[in-house]
Amino acid sequence: MTEQTEAGGEDLLEAYRQKKEEPESTEAERERSERRKKRTESGESIVVDFVANFVAGGNASFDPVKGRVLMSSRRLILATSRSKTVIPITSVFDIAVGQVPPEVDEFFDFTVMVGYIVDNRRQTTVIGGDRDTIEKFSLLLFRAALNGSETVVKHPAKVGGRVMDSRKRTTGLHLDYESVTFPGNAELGEADEPFTIDLASVIFFEVIERTVEGEKRLVLSVQHVENGQTVTTEISLPSRRKMNVLGRYLRLIYHWIKSDVRDVEVTEEGLEVLVGLYSTGPGIDLASLLELDENELEAKLEDLFEDDLITDDTAPCELTPQGRFVVNEEIEDVNV
């Protein structure tokens, strides 16, 4: 096993050991202790801590070992009784979820492969486990790699096919499972209101090249539905490494949402109910709007709820990301 170390790695592991050795007391004292012990002397918080099998540091033998996966906002540590691999979050250039490399597919059911750079050399680490654990860990890793990044955004770059004269603005970036938010950033002198891209509304994205701040940069062009219109937003980060990770994130969430509705068959009447929920607010008599009696509406809501397209089987309710994806696809078909 290749061992890689970085100042602070021992600090993070020691915080974990102290947490495990702390005797249990009252619930309130234990919670206070957890908050204290999950911080290192440098102020790092342990946000991930689980046991997994992994192939760390580009181990040429591809023999998985069992150990602990620890992560703070600054570093990822894979530790066994014999060695540890420390990966600075700033060195991560790729996060590939669910793609099991052929060299280890006999050992893992579900994995995340992390690409990173050490001493100007590209390395990979493969972490495997149950799907739920790996997906949750991957989302936290994406956030650690991208949240707070300085971002140049042009929004809207297009509305439909019409090119807009919107100015490029510097802002921040924040990932949630269902959205990417670009908040106003006072430190960067940004006074504009924040805006959010609903990832269930994304219908197409591609990487193009643009001149940004006087230099050629890669730009992520994202087409999404906003207020019933197809809108294009152009996003650029100074770091190509971060651009690659952001592209990976959008592809991953798009794939997850689309996969969840791939086998769902929505009737024309069910689609009308989804569109009605999408386009109206609380307090609207949906049955009257759709010219349905209450029993008919109730039956359709139950069907949509069973397909995970709405959050409840009775009104008022909201569309899930999968429900919004179905509606946005319909809107895009109408706009074409």
TORKOL-208055 format. One record per residue (C-alpha): residue number from 1; x, y, z. Coordinates in steps of 0.02 Angstrom, whole numbers, plus 50000, padded with zeros to 5 digits. Example, Ala and Ser with C-alpha at 12.3 -4.5 7.8 and 13.67 -1.06 7.14 Angstrom:
! residues 2
1,50615,49775,50390
2,50684,49947,50357
***
This chain:
! residues 336
1,50000,50000,50000
2,50068,50170,49951
3,50074,50285,50101
4,50051,50471,50077
5,50053,50596,50217
6,50012,50779,50240
7,50030,50893,50391
8,49868,50882,50488
9,49826,50703,50441
10,49880,50637,50610
11,49781,50778,50690
12,49622,50721,50603
13,49649,50538,50650
14,49688,50585,50830
15,49523,50681,50841
16,49435,50523,50786
17,49528,50415,50912
18,49484,50535,51053
19,49303,50530,51000
20,49299,50340,51008
21,49387,50333,51177
22,49273,50460,51260
23,49163,50370,51390
24,48977,50393,51370
25,48889,50509,51493
26,48723,50597,51482
27,48648,50629,51311
28,48678,50818,51320
29,48858,50795,51377
30,48889,50666,51243
31,48823,50784,51108
32,48936,50924,51171
33,49082,50803,51174
34,49046,50747,50996
35,49051,50927,50935
36,49216,50957,51025
37,49303,50796,50977
38,49251,50800,50797
39,49358,50955,50776
40,49546,50950,50757
41,49666,51077,50832
42,49670,51165,50663
43,49482,51188,50671
44,49434,51053,50547
45,49269,50961,50571
46,49254,50777,50530
47,49105,50770,50412
48,49127,50590,50354
49,49171,50437,50457
50,49130,50260,50400
51,49208,50089,50371
52,49234,50033,50190
53,49339,49928,50075
54,49454,50027,49962
55,49602,50023,49845
56,49701,50176,49895
57,49837,50277,49813
58,49841,50186,49647
59,49891,50021,49726
60,49954,49918,49580
61,49895,49753,49655
62,49712,49810,49655
63,49686,49713,49817
64,49552,49801,49920
65,49583,49826,50105
66,49462,49868,50244
67,49483,50029,50341
68,49408,50194,50393
69,49358,50334,50277
70,49373,50504,50362
71,49344,50673,50281
72,49351,50854,50335
73,49324,51006,50224
74,49512,51002,50187
75,49563,50822,50167
76,49507,50643,50139
77,49596,50507,50238
78,49590,50319,50206
79,49664,50232,50358
80,49705,50051,50400
81,49804,49978,50544
82,49959,49980,50434
83,49949,50135,50328
84,49852,50288,50279
85,49822,50387,50121
86,49792,50574,50138
87,49708,50663,49992
88,49696,50853,49999
89,49523,50905,49937
90,49608,51040,49832
91,49698,50902,49733
92,49539,50810,49680
93,49507,50826,49493
94,49378,50689,49465
95,49238,50601,49560
96,49160,50456,49465
97,49013,50374,49554
98,48948,50200,49513
99,49078,50163,49381
100,49167,50008,49446
101,49339,49992,49363
102,49362,49821,49280
103,49515,49786,49389
104,49408,49783,49547
105,49232,49741,49486
106,49241,49569,49567
107,49265,49651,49738
108,49139,49794,49737
109,48953,49813,49704
110,48951,50002,49704
111,49098,50123,49707
112,49160,50300,49694
113,49327,50327,49607
114,49421,50482,49664
115,49555,50554,49550
116,49683,50670,49629
117,49858,50739,49600
118,50009,50709,49712
119,50182,50774,49663
120,50117,50815,49488
121,50061,50635,49464
122,49882,50579,49440
123,49824,50447,49563
124,49658,50359,49589
125,49573,50285,49740
126,49421,50170,49731
127,49304,50161,49881
128,49168,50029,49883
129,49017,49992,49991
130,48828,49987,49990
131,48746,50105,49867
132,48664,50218,49996
133,48825,50249,50093
134,48931,50281,49938
135,48803,50399,49862
136,48790,50501,50023
137,48980,50508,50040
138,48998,50559,49857
139,48878,50706,49877
140,48977,50768,50028
141,49139,50750,49930
142,49068,50851,49784
143,49015,50988,49906
144,49185,50991,49991
145,49270,51008,49821
146,49156,51144,49751
147,49058,51242,49883
148,49117,51421,49901
149,49211,51422,49736
150,49227,51589,49647
151,49123,51574,49489
152,49090,51682,49337
153,48910,51666,49278
154,48813,51736,49131
155,48627,51719,49166
156,48527,51713,49061
157,48646,51690,48914
158,48496,51640,48807
159,48308,51634,48826
160,48244,51508,48702
161,48352,51537,48548
162,48376,51723,48582
163,48548,51779,48639
164,48537,51897,48788
165,48649,52043,48829
166,48671,51991,49010
167,48832,52041,49093
168,48950,51912,49166
169,48957,51922,49354
170,49069,51849,49486
171,48981,51755,49623
172,48995,51602,49735
173,48932,51425,49711
174,48837,51307,49826
175,48780,51128,49790
176,48624,51047,49856
177,48555,50880,49799
178,48417,50960,49697
179,48500,51122,49645
180,48654,51228,49614
181,48642,51402,49692
182,48745,51555,49646
183,48731,51668,49797
184,48775,51852,49799
185,48948,51867,49873
186,48985,52029,49969
187,49170,51987,49979
188,49178,51985,49790
189,49079,52146,49775
190,48927,52056,49706
191,48765,52147,49744
192,48649,52049,49629
193,48516,51933,49698
194,48563,51748,49705
195,48483,51628,49583
196,48465,51439,49579
197,48465,51308,49442
198,48343,51169,49484
199,48437,51013,49428
200,48272,50927,49386
201,48244,51065,49258
202,48407,51034,49163
203,48376,50971,48986
204,48549,50987,48907
205,48725,51042,48949
206,48891,51050,48861
207,49067,51117,48884
208,49115,51257,48765
209,49256,51383,48754
210,49230,51568,48788
211,49336,51721,48825
212,49315,51756,49011
213,49408,51900,49096
214,49522,51916,48946
215,49573,51735,48930
216,49508,51578,48846
217,49417,51468,48970
218,49307,51315,48972
219,49125,51363,49005
220,48984,51248,49058
221,48830,51293,48956
222,48673,51231,49045
223,48500,51232,48966
224,48360,51222,49093
225,48175,51265,49107
226,48132,51422,49204
227,47954,51488,49217
228,47901,51384,49068
229,48044,51445,48957
230,48206,51363,48904
231,48348,51466,48977
232,48535,51446,48951
233,48658,51488,49090
234,48847,51492,49061
235,48958,51447,49208
236,49147,51461,49220
237,49270,51422,49361
238,49453,51476,49344
239,49509,51300,49389
240,49492,51166,49254
241,49497,51038,49394
242,49341,51113,49472
243,49256,51130,49302
244,49279,50944,49276
245,49209,50903,49449
246,49057,51017,49422
247,49022,50934,49254
248,49031,50765,49339
249,48908,50823,49470
250,48779,50884,49344
251,48794,50723,49243
252,48775,50618,49400
253,48618,50705,49466
254,48541,50713,49292
255,48571,50525,49274
256,48498,50487,49445
257,48340,50587,49416
258,48316,50522,49238
259,48344,50342,49293
260,48209,50359,49426
261,48078,50404,49294
262,48139,50293,49153
263,48010,50157,49186
264,47870,50270,49246
265,47724,50285,49127
266,47623,50443,49157
267,47452,50452,49078
268,47394,50610,48989
269,47276,50645,49135
270,47417,50617,49260
271,47527,50737,49163
272,47390,50869,49169
273,47386,50852,49358
274,47576,50869,49369
275,47574,51024,49258
276,47432,51096,49362
277,47530,51070,49523
278,47686,51142,49442
279,47603,51300,49379
280,47487,51344,49524
281,47515,51392,49703
282,47433,51341,49867
283,47250,51385,49889
284,47205,51347,49707
285,47059,51228,49682
286,47152,51103,49574
287,46998,50994,49543
288,46900,51140,49470
289,47050,51199,49369
290,47069,51027,49289
291,46881,50999,49277
292,46890,50843,49385
293,46783,50790,49531
294,46868,50765,49698
295,46870,50575,49687
296,46953,50579,49515
297,47085,50700,49575
298,47116,50596,49731
299,47143,50438,49627
300,47265,50526,49510
301,47363,50600,49656
302,47378,50427,49734
303,47448,50357,49570
304,47574,50499,49554
305,47627,50478,49735
306,47656,50292,49710
307,47770,50336,49563
308,47868,50458,49675
309,47820,50606,49566
310,47737,50707,49707
311,47775,50726,49892
312,47604,50676,49960
313,47450,50583,49898
314,47333,50726,49942
315,47333,50910,49899
316,47418,51024,49941
317,47578,50938,49886
318,47733,50974,49785
319,47823,50891,49642
320,47976,50786,49680
321,48133,50812,49574
322,48071,50667,49467
323,47902,50750,49447
324,47981,50915,49397
325,48091,50821,49272
326,47936,50745,49189
327,47850,50915,49178
328,48004,51004,49113
329,48027,50874,48976
330,47846,50905,48925
331,47875,51094,48924
332,48031,51072,48817
333,47934,50963,48693
334,47802,51100,48679
335,47936,51235,48655
336,48026,51142,48516
***
